Amino acid sequence: MELLKTERVVTHRQPSGDKLQMSQRFYDEMPSLANGLKIRRSTISDANILTMAWCCLRSATMDWGPLVFFHAVLTTGRKPALPRSRTYRAECPRRSPAAGTTAPPNVNRTTSPRGVTGAMGPVIEMEKSDTSQKRPDARPVPRSTIVDEMVADQAAVYLSRAGEYPPFTPEAERRMVRKIDWFMIPMLFLTATLGAVDKVALGTSALYGLRESLNLQGQDYSWAGSILPIGGVVGMWPSCYLVQRLPAAKYLCGCSLGWSLMALLIPVCKSSAGLLTLRFFMGFLEAIIVPGISLIIAGFYKKHEQPPRNALVFAAASSVINGFLSWAIGHIPDSAPLAKWQYLFLIVGSMSMAWSVFAFIALPDSPMNAFFLSDEEKYHAVQRLAENRTGIVNRLWKWDQALEAVMDPKTWLIFFFNVAINIPNGGLITFGGIIIKNLGFSAIQASLLNMPTGVMSSLSALVFSTLAAKWANRRCLVAALACCVPIVGSIVIYTLDRSNIPGQMIGLYCVYTYFGPYVVGISLAQANTAGHTKKTVQYSILYVGYCVGNLIGPQTFRETQAPEYTGGFVAMLACYCAGIGFLGAYWLLAIWANRRAVSASYNTDVVDNELTGLFQDETDFQQKGFRYTT
């Protein structure tokens, strides 16, 4: 089929147009400072100086939202009117039109206001299509737009510049997906797992004298577990912005280097104050793990492919690794120069740091810069994600999308679900080894018996994620069913006598299957959120829910209730039941939104966008054809 270098039309609506209008005005005015800033040469004032300073700052920060308002005030003295839509720049390849289709509208090629070689690239201005005379065989053409490479999703820019290739056969696509799996899944798995090992090492170190060495009294140890998610809540907000502006993989691995350093410094601590400080900064840096990895997975896989990949990447193998390391250091003689718990942190910190350096070099952000894919594979890897309608990468921070993420009720339903499901997680991470030891086992035996907890978590995640992928549009139901298993485990632990050690252990292992519904919940957010800024903000809010749950969890285990910890297991039972309630509400909301979208589609003409039109960084609210996964 003959390929023609032609122009196509893409529309992209932006509810919040002030920032974008002023941004465009700024770039249009940049070539000439005197004329561009509308400053009379004979006028020298503080406002002129401030405006020129703003030029330098604005060029460095690009579209840093709040500063645009000040630019408007300084240069015009007023806030401009809201535009109805935003126009963009790009040049897109398109197959030669088939017979019977309408010809494209008239095209005039111009250059960017910043010059032909400017960062914004070439401009294609297109006239409005004449809608007064419609042919019966003609598809509706959107109104005239200019596609802006700085605002559109980078996938749209990539496809517009890449040469087209023959369509992939299903077998070729499967080979390409397997190729992505063999590289990306192990990389992301080890990054997430080693970060989790640093966190769960606290529970294991308590078996080898950490509390005695640092003289932890009363609830000091519980606060050592809770301080990490507090750091995560604080660190999430800068990470939310930086992961949008910087390459996600590079920022993730840079933070991994930081939290590895915190783990290496813990053996130096001499008191609870030092431990709490380092744990806080460890949580601050680890805040990016779930949002960053979720963004990367959503940028490589289709919606139905994401749940099993989430299960593999977020598999709770950290308990297995930590249990093995704990068993190994248990054989270190007491005459060693350091305490056993100090060796544990030195080992896990060194492993994590070495891996972080390698991942920083090798881990790609998206299919577009995946070095292990050929040019043709990159093209098809991006092209096939158009059906997701969620975009891949966009560096422009959009305040309207951030506000939409905060106002979206689905965000808060998954947020409270994350809080509920992670209260048990926080308690078990901190007290799991102690609970097993209190049943009458030694430290080494408790370390070995703690290893199957990670196996149970991983198996539950794999089983229920696979079921969610196979059972289309039933993810809420699958997650609710997954919550039933830890409910049974909590009841068994609460009702059985502590002398029944086999029954207590079976109940404890069942409780650890809470990880299954958590991973399925992550896939709901990935599938149902479009717009890069909205995804970033929503993932960040959900991680705050994870942190809040892990903050509360250790506090439900009171030292005065040892060794039964009745309050902790009652809290688990209540949280799992609450999680089912939040999933039910999410399911009802998604069903209602889908029915409303279907009803609206009968009353309005929805333009079927071409391939790059599906990568225009629109949110799920802005896309009339978006359907939510339930």
Secondary structure as UniProt FT lines:
FT   STRAND          3..4
FT   HELIX           18..29
FT   TURN            30..31
FT   HELIX           33..36
FT   TURN            37..38
FT   TURN            41..42
FT   HELIX           46..61
FT   HELIX           65..76
FT   STRAND          94..95
FT   TURN            99..100
FT   STRAND          107..110
FT   TURN            113..114
FT   TURN            116..117
FT   TURN            119..120
FT   STRAND          123..126
FT   TURN            136..137
FT   TURN            149..151
FT   HELIX           154..161
FT   HELIX           170..205
FT   HELIX           206..208
FT   HELIX           210..213
FT   TURN            214..215
FT   TURN            218..219
FT   HELIX           220..245
FT   HELIX           248..265
FT   HELIX           266..268
FT   HELIX           272..286
FT   TURN            287..288
FT   HELIX           289..298
FT   TURN            299..300
FT   HELIX           303..305
FT   HELIX           306..313
FT   HELIX           318..329
FT   TURN            330..331
FT   TURN            334..335
FT   HELIX           340..362
FT   HELIX           367..369
FT   TURN            371..372
FT   HELIX           375..383
FT   HELIX           384..388
FT   HELIX           399..407
FT   HELIX           409..437
FT   TURN            438..440
FT   HELIX           443..470
FT   TURN            472..473
FT   HELIX           475..495
FT   TURN            498..499
FT   HELIX           501..511
FT   HELIX           512..514
FT   HELIX           515..528
FT   HELIX           532..555
FT   HELIX           559..561
FT   TURN            562..564
FT   HELIX           566..603
FT   HELIX           611..615
FT   TURN            620..622
FT   TURN            624..625
//
